[in-house]
Amino acid sequence: MGRWQNYVLLGVLLLAIVGGQAQTPSGLSTQTINQQGQVLYDESGVFSANDAIAAFESIDENRQTGFTLPYNRGVYWLRFRLSNPKEQIESYILDLDYIFINNTQLYQRIGSQVRLQNEIDLADSVFEREVVYRKPAFSLQLPPLSTSEFLVRMDLTSKANAALELTPRLYTLPDFLSTQLTQNLTFAALIGLLIALALYNAILYVRIGVKGHIYYSLYLFSFVFTIACYEGLLLYLPKPPPAAWVISGMTIAPLVASICLIAFGLNILQLKRFRPKLGLWYQRAIWLVLAILPLTLFHFGWLSFWLEITVVVLTIALGGIAATLIREGHRASVYFAISFIFIAVGYGIETTLYSLPWQSMIGTELARQIIPWMEQYFLYSCVVIEVFFLALALASYIDGLRAQTAQARQQVIDQLTDKAKLKEDYAIQLENTVKERTDQLNEKQQILSDQNDRLLELDQMKSHFLANFSHEFRTPLTLIKGPLKQILNGDLGEQNDATLQAIATSQRSAERLARLMEELLMLSHLEANQLKLQVQSTELNSFCRRIVSLFEYQAQERELKLSCECLAEDTVAFCDVRKLETVVYNLISNAIKFTPRQGAITVQLSVEGDADQTERFYRFEVSDTGPGIPVEQREQVFQRFYRLQKDARSGAEGSGLGLSLVRELTEMHGGTVLVTESTMGGSCFTVRIPLGFQHFSKDEFATNVIDMDLSVNPITPPVNELSQPELREDGETENRPCLLLVDDVADMREYLAGHFRKDYRVLMAGDGLQAWEVLQTESVDVVVTDLMMPVMDGMDLLNRLRADQRLKELPVLVLSARSEHTDRNLALANNADDYLAKPFDSEELILRVNNLVKRPSLTPQSAEASSVTPSADEQWLAKAHDIVAARIKDDKFDARQLAEALHVSKPTLHRYFDRLAQTTPAAFIREQRLARAKVLMEEQTYRTVAEVAHAVGFNSPGYFSRLYRQRFPEGRSPSE
């Protein structure tokens, strides 16, 4: 806000107020009732006019300019006499000049009679009164050549801090009208300009958002309302507010104005910046006053009094704080402090106007002219000057903000200029660099383009290779399957049961290999976009029952309840029979693979949709009671080569291609596949395909009908399943060593058992948990276990055995398809006695098992009888294992410290580990740390990955997580 607005405001307001006195006519005859007037306090408030006259007889006449009222509430009587020496009727206007009168009555004494002439109520509109005036005023008629006595009854309205000076005046009608006009014009100019200034600042706040503008605007609005209440301007309304409202406004309006002034001062003085503690204290004080302010509506006189005193003290103190800021060069505080001087002078003169001896100080004649003006206008003149200096303070504050903004802008410009120069220099350097890098990138892009072409060529070669490889496998598979089937059917003569069982195992393996080759061929055709549908009609019920029947043996072998729910009536659908068989076959195969023993699997065939054939679908739902699939992985299971993370399913074997092939073949049929949670507790896979044939193109229909009975061969059960150890009546079985075979594939268990039944008493288990249960009841001499199994894998079984005091010396040979060095080292690090990878030589397996059994110190039975000292190599590896286990938390422990602990040189340590464990010392230490971490996370000893990492000697949890995922890709990540 510019300063010119402030100077215009000051000039206009001072001319309006000071000029108000100049507009009073020189012939104005104003009388004060000070010679014959008397004031009486009616304590009971029940005096009649006659009672008041009788009481006045004992009171001396008043000799002051005004009357001092002992109380600011209750009933007062005023008596005065007026003489009319003229021969015509004289008219006067009696102005009591006191607004806090709830009810006013005028009585005139004529002879011995006292008559009520007029009555004025504070709630009456001025337009309903005999004399249109904001204060109580009466029209007096004096008969010619007579003296009249008048009585005025005044019922004062209680106001805690109301003025106690009563100065009634008499005006002639012209003088009264002239004085009233002057006052109204002055107040109109004052209020109008204050409202205009308030609106102007409110608009500025909306435009630029400086809080000082809105605080200044609110201060002006509340001050205008204060003037309207104290000067009775609200009575000019057609329907004045109740007197109680006006009295409450007299209390609340000044308080609100003071609060706005304090908030204005806090803002422009930036007290939170220069005096943080005082600023915070003032802010809390403002909120406290605002919280108490509504209580003044209940007219607690003491509360209003002390609240006003508190606000006044806070305001004066803020002026003092502004004075202290002047020394710090705060320009806005100068104008803010000056404004307090004028408002203090105004209030001081207002309160001491009739208590100071003005007549003796400036003379009687001058006092009579100045005192009325000072009573009416001096305070408001000081207020206008205060408002002016507050505006100057606000303008100075805004100038300071502008200067700060300009300074900050200049700093930004300087910084940008410097940056521009740096950028210009850098741009020149960068341009040269870009040219060089562009040439390099062009060369690399050309190389990448060549490599991309080469990769595309290799990918095509891979697809052709897979297709050709699958085709090449078909001929030998056919030559294997054909003769095996002839032998099983008896076409080549009778065979004994053992031979038939071996041949049945081979046939089932050949069938499984043939199916894998078929899926691999489909995958290669899909990648080459060469897989086409051969659509034909098929009856769904027989189709579903036939596929389910293929798995009856597997379900019985795993003690699973396999059920099939078909349609109530035969329904024909159009599909590619072989590809749809692959879809349903894979779903049922997965369900059997991942459902624990004594579980249940349900295959349900249904048709849904409207009667319109084009909108009907048939659905295959395969539900199981397995461990289920986490929600966050349900979409990922359909990705190629994806395997579930560590859970109860992770021990099962699989390629990660089955479900991917299910989705792609289903989508080729125009259908969808999704996985949800089964009502049986496990997973539910749903395949949904349109029932009609309109969604197929002409090229997708088969020219030759495929024989469904030949598309999938059933899974042949073994001739003689021996799930219990072979016992002989002569007791010879009991004298042979006991061998426990642990593998989730029944054919593999039977194959292994066939090699050992001659010399061993053989027990079998389908997973680690079953093996553990067998070990609790049977006396076993050696264990041969697979690694990847459901429920409990081989590594978990090995850890349990080594943790059990009774079974920790039991010999264990790990037999697994995982042939990497890391898997071998991990098993040996967890105290496996031997490790053999599949495919294996049966003679080598028998020799390894025999060697383990011949070591008496390793069997539980012989361990109880004697204690044979292990070999030197075994003792050395055991010592290395113990040293690493003891210092596994030490992140500084490395191969050098291990060599020192074993009293060998570092090269010798490397040679020992290469010869005895086929690994390096660093890899051995890392395997020990990761193996221990796996045990800790499964036992849930620690709550966070970082704690586990530090517990096994890793400083970086991120590095530990990467190593853990690389080491255990089939398991959960550490963060899970």
SULRALIN-V39771 format. One record per backbone hydrogen bond with DSSP energy under -0.5 kcal/mol. CO is the residue of the C=O (numbers start at 1). NH is the residue of the N-H. Records with the same first field share a line. If there is no record, write none. Layout:
# SULRALIN-V39771
CO=NH ; NH
This chain:
# SULRALIN-V39771
2=5 ; 6
3=6 ; 7
4=8
5=9
6=10
7=11
8=12
9=13
10=14
11=15
12=16
13=17
14=18 ; 19
15=19
17=20 ; 21
18=21 ; 22
19=23
21=24
25=28
28=30
29=172
31=170
32=34
37=62
38=79
40=42 ; 77
41=43
42=75
48=52
49=53
50=54
51=55
52=56
53=57
54=57
55=58
56=59
67=69 ; 166
72=159
74=156
75=42
76=154
77=40
78=152
79=38
80=150
82=148
83=85
84=145 ; 146
86=145
90=142
92=94 ; 140
93=95 ; 171
94=96 ; 138
95=169
96=167
98=136
99=101
100=102 ; 157
102=122
103=155
104=120
105=107 ; 153
106=117 ; 118
107=151
108=110 ; 115
109=111 ; 149
110=113
113=110
115=108 ; 117
118=106
120=104
121=124
125=128
126=129
130=132
131=133
136=96
138=94 ; 140
140=92 ; 142
141=143
142=90
143=146
146=84
148=82
149=109
150=80
151=107
152=78 ; 154
153=105 ; 155
154=76 ; 156
155=102 ; 103
156=74
159=162
164=69 ; 166
165=167
166=67
168=33
169=95
170=31
171=93
172=176
173=177
174=178
175=179
176=180
177=181
178=182
179=183
180=184
181=185
182=186
183=187
184=188
185=189
186=190
187=191
188=192
189=193
190=194
191=195
192=196
193=197
194=198
195=199
196=200
197=201
198=202
199=203
200=204
201=205
202=206
203=207
204=208 ; 209
205=209
209=211
210=213 ; 214
211=215
212=216
213=217
214=218
215=219
216=220
217=221
218=222
219=223
220=224
221=225
222=226
223=227
224=228
225=229
226=230
227=231
228=233 ; 234
229=232
232=235
233=236
234=237
235=126
242=246
243=247
244=248
245=249
246=250
247=251
248=252
249=253
251=255
252=256
253=257
254=258
255=259
256=260
257=261
258=262
259=263
260=264
261=265
262=266
263=267
264=268
265=269
266=271
267=270
270=273 ; 274
271=275
275=279
276=280
277=281
278=282
279=283
280=284
281=285
282=286
283=287
284=288
285=289
286=290
287=291
288=292
289=293
290=294
292=295
293=296
294=297
295=298
296=299
299=301
300=304
301=305
302=306
303=307
304=308
305=309
306=310
307=311
308=312
309=313
310=314
311=315
312=316
313=317
314=318
315=319
316=320
317=321
318=322
319=323
320=324
321=325
322=326
323=326 ; 327
325=328 ; 330
326=329
329=331
330=333 ; 334
331=334 ; 335
332=336
333=337
334=338
335=339
336=340
337=341
338=341 ; 342
339=343
340=344
341=345
342=346
343=347
344=348
345=349
346=350
347=351
348=352
349=353
352=356
356=358
357=361
358=362
359=363
363=367
364=368
365=369
366=370
367=371
368=372
369=373
370=374
371=375
372=376
373=377 ; 378
374=378 ; 379
377=381
378=382
379=383
380=384
381=385
382=386
383=387
384=388
385=389
386=390
387=391
388=392
389=393
390=394
391=395
392=396
393=397
394=398
395=399
396=400
397=401
398=402
399=403
400=404
401=405
402=406
403=407
404=408
405=409
406=410
407=411
408=412
409=413
410=414
411=415
412=416
413=417
414=418
415=419
416=420
417=421
418=422
419=423
420=424
421=425
422=426
423=427
424=428
425=429
426=430
427=431
428=432
429=433
430=434
431=435
432=436
433=437
434=438
435=439
436=440
437=441
438=442
439=443
440=444
441=445
442=446
443=447
444=448
445=449
446=450
447=451
448=452
449=453
450=454
451=455
452=456
453=457
454=458
455=459
456=460
457=461
458=462
459=463
460=464
461=465
462=466
463=467
464=468
465=469
466=470
467=471
468=472
469=473
470=474
471=474 ; 475
472=476
473=477
474=478
475=479
476=480
477=481
478=482
479=483
480=484
481=485
482=486
483=487
484=488
485=489
486=490 ; 491 ; 492
487=490
490=493
496=500
497=501
498=502
499=503
500=504
501=505
502=506
503=507
504=508
505=509
506=510
507=511
508=512
509=513
510=514
511=515
512=516
513=517
514=518
515=519
516=520
517=521
518=522
519=523
520=524
521=525
522=526
523=527
524=528
525=530 ; 531
526=529
530=532
534=577
535=702
536=575
538=540 ; 573
539=543
540=544
541=545
542=546
543=547
544=548
545=549
546=550
547=550
548=551
549=552
550=715
551=555
552=556
553=557
554=558
555=560
556=559
558=598
559=598
560=562
561=563 ; 601
563=603
564=566
565=605
571=540
573=538
575=536 ; 577
576=580
577=581
578=582
579=583
580=584
581=585
582=586
583=587
584=588
585=589
586=590
587=591
588=592
589=593
590=594
591=595
594=596 ; 627
596=599
599=561
600=625
601=563
602=604 ; 623
603=565
604=621
606=619
608=617
612=615
613=616
616=691
617=608
618=689
619=606 ; 621
620=622 ; 687
621=604 ; 623
622=685
623=602
624=682
630=633 ; 634
631=634
633=637
635=638
636=639
639=642
647=650
648=791
649=652
656=641 ; 642
657=661
658=662
659=663
660=664
661=665
662=666
663=667
664=668
665=669
666=669 ; 671
667=670
672=688
674=686
676=684
678=681
682=678
683=624
684=676
685=622
686=674 ; 688
687=620
688=672
689=618
691=574
693=696
697=700
698=701
700=535
706=708
707=710
708=711 ; 712
714=716
720=722
721=723
723=764
728=731
731=734 ; 735
732=735 ; 736
733=736
737=739 ; 761
738=781 ; 782
739=741 ; 763
740=784
741=743 ; 765
742=786
744=746
745=749
746=750
747=751
748=752
749=753
750=754
751=755
752=755 ; 756
753=756 ; 757
756=759 ; 760
759=737
760=762
761=739
763=741
765=743
767=771
768=772
769=773
770=774
771=775
772=776
773=777
774=777 ; 778
778=780
781=811
782=740
783=785 ; 813
784=742
785=815
787=789 ; 794
790=768 ; 792
792=768
793=797
794=798
795=799
796=800
797=801
798=802
799=803
800=804
801=804
804=808
807=810
811=783
812=814 ; 833 ; 834
813=785 ; 815
814=816 ; 836
816=838
817=819
820=824
821=825
822=826
823=827
824=828
825=829
826=830
827=832
828=831
834=814
836=816
840=842
841=845
842=846
843=847
844=848
845=849
846=850
847=851
848=852
849=853
850=854
852=855
854=856
855=858
856=859
859=863
860=864
861=865
862=866
871=875
872=876
873=877
874=878
875=879
876=880
877=881
878=882
879=883
880=884
881=885
882=886
883=887
885=888
887=890
889=891
890=893
894=898
895=899
896=900
897=901
898=902
899=903 ; 904
900=903
905=909
906=910
907=911
908=912
909=913
910=914
911=915
912=916
913=917 ; 918 ; 919
920=924
921=925
922=926
923=927
924=928
925=929
926=930
927=931
928=932
929=933
930=934
931=935
932=936
933=937
934=938
935=939
936=940 ; 941
944=948
945=949
946=950
947=951
948=952
949=952 ; 954
950=953
953=955
955=957
956=960
957=961
958=962
959=963
960=964
961=965
962=966
963=967
964=968
966=969
968=971
973=976
